[in-house]
Amino acid sequence: GAKFVHVLYCFARYVMIENMKKLSLGTGIPFAETVMRRPRNRYIAKARHRVAYSKLLQILQREYFVFQEYRRKAQ
């Protein structure tokens, strides 16, 4: 039900934030700390969502590129 979905969401958010903390170490981007803050209004929440989405997309694209290069060099 709804409680299970909320627990799953909280767990996924926690895992995502911990992963971002690990990935953003040494980059000078205080990204994970920004995600942890509570928004004051809906506009700020939407802006943070866009930033988080963009950063996650960049990370996934970089991983995909590395895997493709690895696969290409392995052949």
HELIX and SHEET records of a PDB file:
HELIX    1   1 ALA A    2  LEU A   23  1                                  22    
HELIX    2   2 PHE A   31  MET A   36  1                                   6    
HELIX    3   3 ARG A   42  ALA A   74  1                                  33    
END                                                                             
